[in-house]
Amino acid sequence: MTLLWIPLLSLLGSIISSRTGKLTRNQSTTLSLLMPVIALILTITLAPNVFAGAIFRESFSWVPLLGIDLAFRLDGLSILFVFMILGIGILVIFYARYYLSSNDSLPKLYAYLMLFMTAMLGIVMSNNVIQLWFFWELTSISSFLLISYWWHKPEARKGATMALTITGGGGLALLGGLLLLGDMVGSYNLDVILVSKELIQAHAWYEVSLILILLGAFTKSAQFPFHFWLPHAMAAPTPVSAYLHSATMVKAGIFLLARFYPALAGTDLWFILVSLTGLATLLFAAYVALFKHDLKGLLAYSTISHLGLITLLFGLDTKLAAVAAIFHIINHATFKASLFMATGIIDHETGTRDMRKLNGMWRFMPYTATLAMVAASAMAGVPLLNGFLSKEMFFAETLHQQLLGSMSWLIPVLATVAGALAVAYSARFVHDVFFNGDPIDLPKQPSEPPRYMRVPIEILVALCLVVGIFPNFVVDDILKAASTAVLGGYVPEFKVALWHGFNLPLLMSGFAVIGGLLLYTQRRHLFAFQASLPTVNAKQFFDDSVYNITKWCQHKINTIENGSLQRYLVVMFILVLFFAGWPLFEMSQLIGQNSATPVDMHNAIGAALLMFGAISTVIWYRSRVVSLLMLSVVGLMVSVAFTRFSAPDLALTQLTVEVVTIILLMLALFFLPQYTQKESSSTRVLRDLGISAALGIIVGSICYALITRPFESISDFFIANAKTGGGGTNVVNVILVDFRGFDTLGEICVLGIAALGIYKLLLNLPLLIPRSDSEGRPWAKERYPLLLESISQSLLPLALMVSFYIFLRGHNLPGGGFIAGLITAVAFILQYIAHGSNWIAQRLTINYRKIIATGIVIALSTGLGSWFFSRPFMTTWFDYFDIPLIGKTELASALVFDLGVYLTVVGSTLMILASLGKLTANEPKDGVHS
C-alpha cells in the first residue's frame, strides 16, 4: 500500500490542518507540513527504481464486473508531477504562513490547499481512467474553494464560479471520452489503454473520443478559446495562484495530453487540433500579457502562453518535441511559482499590484528584486537559466515539422515572435516594477518582507540557476524517465546543454531577445494601438451567456412545468401507453405456454379487498381521513399478499413501512384541510378514467403475458449461493447485506440525506395550525390521554425486545436491520404520540443526526475493512465459533453492516417524524397559527 499512502497522507494533512484553528500560526504550519513532507520522502525512496525504468502498481478491487478498480501507478511521468505537486505545495504552504493576515483563516487555506494536492496526486497516479476522472472533478471543486477563499469579495465568487463552470463542463466532456476509450479497448485500466494505440485509432469512435478528451484537457489548461477563466482566478490569494499556475490545476490538462500521448497521438487529427490550439494560445496570450497593468494579470496570461507552448510541442510530429514539452513543464513550474511568490511579496509590502504605481522598488527591496529578476529572466529565456534550455529545444523542434505542408516555415517564425513577446512582457515586469522612476501613491511604505517569506523563492530561483547551468546533473534522470513514459518506451538520443554551437535555434533566440527588447522600448506605440481596438470583457460575456442560457431554460421549464400535477401524469401515462402498448398489438397471442394459476377463495377475497381499497381511495379522495384509511387497507393487503406468496421479509417490511407512512401522513394532514374542493370537470374525469382504464388494461396484459411464459429467474443463483457465499439462509437479507451490499450502502446514504434535508426544511417553519376540526369542534384539552400513555410505556420494552430479536435473526430468518430499525422507530414514535416532544426531551436526549452519521460510518467501515484483507470492497466474512454457554454460533461481518443499516433507519425515520411532530406541539395563537 505504498502508493496509496502518497495521496492519503496529503488528505490526512488536509484533515489535520482543518483542526488546528486554536494553535499558533507556527504550530499550525508545522502540523500542516508534516504529512506532505512524509509523502515527499516516501516518493524520494521510490525514485531510484523509477528512474531505472521500474513502474510501481497497486490495485484494489472496487467494481470488478465493470472493470473499475482503485488503482495507482508510479512511472516516470507520474513521479515528475508528484515531485512538483508535493515540492511546490510544501513551499507554498510555508510561504502562505507569512502572506496571510491574522484576520484570514490559515487552517482553512491549508486544508483547501492539501485537498487540492490530494486531487492532483490522484490524477497523476491513477491507473484507472474512471478514478482519474473522479480526481479530475475533485480538482474543479477544490479549486473553486481556493479561488473563492476571500468569499466576501464579489470578484472571488465570480472568478470561482467561472472556473468551476468552464472546467466542470470540460470534465463532463472528458468523462464521455474516457467512457468511449474504455469501451474501445474493453477496459478502463490505463495499462491496457496505453498499449492499444492501433486498436483505438482504427476504431470508428476514435475521433469523437479524441475531441472529447481534448476538450477536457484544453478547458483545464486554459487553452484558447477557454482561457478566460484563468485570469479571473487571480482573485484568489497569491499562494493559491502560485500553486494553481505552476504545479497544479492548469498542469492537469497538460498531464492529460502527456498521459494519453502513447495511445492517442500520431494521427493528423491529433496534430492539427493540438498544435494549432497550442500555437493560437501561445501567441494570443503572449500578446495580451504585454498590456496588463496588474502583476498577477501579466503572470496569468504568461502562464496561458507557456501552456500553449507546451501544448504546441505535444502537437508537433516529433518525439523530441514531446521531450522538450516535458522539460518545459519542469522549468515553467519553478520560475512561475517563484514569480507569483515575488508578486505576493510586492503586493504584501506595498498594498498594490498596479505596475503604473510600482516603480523603483529596487531601492526598497533589492534582495526580493534580485530574486524576481532572475525568475523573470528564466521566463524570458535568458542564457544560464533553465528557461533558455527548453526554449532552445522548442525552437529546434519547430524547424523539424511539416504541420502546414509547404507553409510549415510559418511555425518557427511565429515561435520566434512568441519568444519576442515573452522577452517584452518579462522586461516590462522587471523594468516597470523595480526601476522606471519613483513609486506613485503607494498604500504602504515598501520594505523587504520577513526573512523566511523569501525562502521558498530562494529555493526555486536556485533551481532555475542550477538546472540552467548543470542540466544533465539535475534533470537528466527524471527527464528521461518521464519521456520514456510519454513516448511509450523509446526515447531518441538528446542532449540538454548550454551550447550547441552557432545554429538556427540560437539565431532564433537572438532575434527573440532583440525583438522583445525593441517591442518593449516602443511599447507606447503598442499601447496606443491596443487602446484603439474594441475591448472584450470576458467576465461580462460569461455573465451574459450564463444569464441568457438560464433565462432560456427557465422559459422552457415554465412552458413545460406549469405546476399542474395532473398534466404531468397525463403526459407520462400517455407515453407509457404508447411505448408499452404498441408491442402488444404486434403480438400474435397474449397467453403463453404456461397455464395460469387457479384462483382460490382466499386469493379472490384478498384481491377484492385490495381493489376495494384502491377504488375507495379514488372515490373518497376529497375526504382526506377516509381516503387515508382506504389507502392503509391497500398497504395492509399488499403485506398479506407477500405473506400469502411466501415473502415474509417483504411482508414485514411492507407492514412496518405502512405504519410509519400512515403516521407521517396523519401528521401532515393535521396541517391540511379535512376536505378538498372538487377540481376536475366532468370532461376531465372522463378523460382520466379512460387513460386509467387503458393503462390498467395494458399493464394487466403485460403481466398476464409474462406469467404465462417461461423465464429464467436470477433467484436461483442467490438461493444456491446465499449460504456458501454469504453465510446466511435468509436469501433476502444476504442479498441486501452481501450480494447487493453496495446498493444498500447507497440507499441508506440517500435515506440519511433525505432525513437531514427534511429536518432543515421543517426547522423553525411557521405553519397554520387549526384550532378545531372541519366541523368546528375544538380539539380535546387533554392532548395525551392517560390510557395511551400507559399502554405506550408498556409496549416500549416489548417492541425493543422484538426489534432486537428481529435484528439478530435477520441473516437466517425473516428480519434484518431495516425491519428492526422500523420497529424501533415505531416504538419511539408511539412515545412521541402518547407523551409529546417535551416529555421525551426531558427524559431522553437523542441526537438523530449523530445516529444517522454513526450508522453510515459503521456500514462504510465494514466495506473498507475488506481492503485490509486484500478483498474487494464490501466483501463479507463469516465463520462458526464455539461460545461458552451459547454453543456453536455463526459470526458474520454482515451483522455489523446490518447494524449500520439499523442505526441509519432509526435515526432517519425518527428525525423525519419527530421533526414534523414537534410542529404540532406548538400552542396556536389568536386561534389561527403558532
Secondary structure, DSSP 8 states (H G I E B T S, - for coil): -HHHHHHHHHHHHHHHHHT-TTS-HHHHHHHHHHHHHHHHHHHHHHHHHHHTT--EEEEEEEEGGGTEEEEEEE-HHHHHHHHHHHHHHHHHHHHHHHHS-TTS-HHHHHHHHHHHHHHHHHHHHBSBHHHHHHHHHHHHHHHHHHHTSSTTSHHHHHHHHHHHHHHHHHHHHHHHHHHHHHHHHT--BHHHHHT-HHHHHTSTTHHHHHHHHHHHHHHHTT-TTSTTHHHHGGGS-HHHHHHHHHTSTHHHHHHHHHHTHHHH-SSHHHHHHHHHHHHHHHHHHHHHHTT--BHHHHHHHHHHHHHHHHHHHHHSS-HHHHHHHHHHHHHHHHHHHHHHHHHHHHHHHHS--BTTT---GGGT-HHHHHHHHHHHHHHHT-TTSHHHHHHHHHHHHHTS--TTGGGTTHHHHHHHHHHHHHHHHHHHHHHHHHSSS---S-SS------GGGGHHHHHHHHHHHHHHHSHHHHHHHHHHHHHHHHHTT--------S---S-HHHHHHHHHHHHHHHHHHTHHHHHHHHHHS----HHHHHHHHHHHHHHHHHHHHHHH--S-HHHHHHHHHHHHHHHHHHHHHH-S-SS-SS------HHHHHHHHHHHHHHHHHHHTTTBHHHHHHHHHHHHHHHHHHHHHTT-HHHHHHHHHHHHHHHHHHHHHHTTS-SB------HHHHHHHHHHHHHHHHHHHHHHHHHHTS----THHHHHHHHHHHHS-S-HHHHIIIIITHHHHHHHHHHHHHHHHHHHHHHTT---B--SB-TTS-B--S-SS-HHHHHHHHHHHHHHHHHHHHHHHHTTTSS--HHHHHHHHHHHHHHHHHHH-HHHHHHH----HHHHHHHHHHHHHHHHHHGGGGT--TT---EEEEEETTTEEEEEEHHHHHHHHHHHHHHHHHHHHHHHHHHHHTS--BTTTB-
